[in-house]
Amino acid sequence: MSLEKGEKVPKFELKDQHGKLFESDSIIGEKPVVIYFYPKDFTPGCTKEACSFRDSYEDFQEAGAEVIGISNDSEASHAKFSKKFKLPFTLLSDEKGRVRKKFGIKKSLLGLVPGRETFVINADGEVIFKFNSLDASKHKQKALKAIKKLQ
């Protein structure tokens, strides 16, 4: 079952790119959050998406929001990816796909590639916007537009 608009985000814990345990309730329900799920570190589309969030990170921060990227890659892969592209936000490692399953992210491309989906969550921890598209170029702009509507 997919997480839909108006629903509360389920609690979860994952390790970040620094090996630290991230607890979702430390931020979700406290301020607006953009969580974007992406297929794989260092692939062209995922790099483009991460860099677009990086380039607009200050806009998200000015709107009081945090950005979090999640994929099935390891903490070590995330650390290299984050360092190489100077990503200022948290990347979480969901190697077993448990959080992806909680959010209801389906695989794409004949079930071979982990899905690309973005969720915008308000300060109450509710999904206010979700966007599912393999086109990495549209996720940041749609998320930022949804965040700005909260102001």
N, C-alpha and C positions, 0 to 999 in steps of 0.2 A: 504494500500500500504506500502511495506517495504522500509526502507531507504537502498539504495544501494551504492556500491563503487563509488566514484567520486562525490557523492551528498553532499551538505552542510548540516550540522546538524541544525535542527530547534532550535530556541531559546526556552528556558523553564525556569521555576522557581519552585523550590521545597524546602521544609524545610529539613535541615540536622539533624544528630543525636543529635545536641546541640540545636535544635529549631530555628536555624538561617536560614534566607532566603538565598538560593543559587541561583544566577542568572547565567545561563550558559554562557552568553557572557562575564562574568568576567574572564573566563579561556579558553573557546573554541574560537579558532581564535587567541589566544595569544601564546599557546604552545601545543605540542602533549598531547593528553588525551586518556586514556583507560576508556571506560564506559562499565561496565558489569552489565547486568540485571540478577537477580537470583530470584528463587521462594520464599524462606522463611528463615528468621533468625532461627538459632539454629537447623536446620535439618542437618543430616550428610553430605550430598553432598554440601550444601551451606556453612557449616562450613569449610569443606575441601577446597573449592574454595577460601573463604575469607582468610583463613590462608596461602594458597599458594601465594596469592597476597601480603599478609603481609610479608611473608618470603622473597619475591623478591622485596619488595617496594624500597629498596635502589638502585637496578638495574634500576628500572623505573626512579627514581629520577636522577641517574647519566646520564641517557639518555635524561634528560630534560622533562620527561613526568609526568603527574599526573594520579592517579587512582581514579575512582569513582564507587561505587557500588550502584545499585538502585533496590529496591523491593517495594512491596505493603505494607510492614510492617510499623507500626507507628514509629514516632520519638522516643518514649519511648522504643520500642522494639529494634530499632537501637542503642540507647544509651547503653542498657544492653549488646547487642551483641558485640558492639565495645569495651566496657570496659572489658568484660569477656575474649575476645580473643586478646586484645591489638592491635586493628586495627588502623594503623597510617593514614589511608585515609578517605575520606568523604563517608558517606552513606546517600543516599537521600530517603526520604519517598514519594512514588508515590501511596498513598492509593486509589486514584480514577482511577489510571491506565492511566492518560492522556498522560504522557510522553512515557510510554510503547506503547501507541497507535500511537504517533507521529513517533516513531522509527519502527513501524510495527511489534512488537514482538507478535508472535502468542502463544496461549496456547498449551501445549503438553500433552501427556498421555490422549488421548481421550477428550481434551479440559478442563481437570480438574485442571491442574497445570500451573501456570504462566511459560512462557518459560524462558530458560537460553540462553542468547545470549551476545556476546562480540563485541564491536566496537572499532577500533583503529582509532583515528582522528588526522590528521596532524595539524601543526601550522596555516594552512589557514582555519581550520574548516571543512575540507572535510573528509569523510569516506575513509580510504585507505585499511581497512581490516575489515571483519566481520566473525564471527564464531558462528554457532548455533549447540549446542549439549547438551544433558542432562548429558553427562559425564563431571562432574565438574573438573576432573583432567587435562584436556587438555587446558582449557581456558587461564590460566596464561602463559604457555609456548608458545602458539601460539601468544598471544598478545605481549609478550616480544620480540619474534623474529621479529614481524612486526615493533615494535618501533625501534629496533636496525637497521633495514634497512633504517630508516630515517636519521641516523647519517652519 
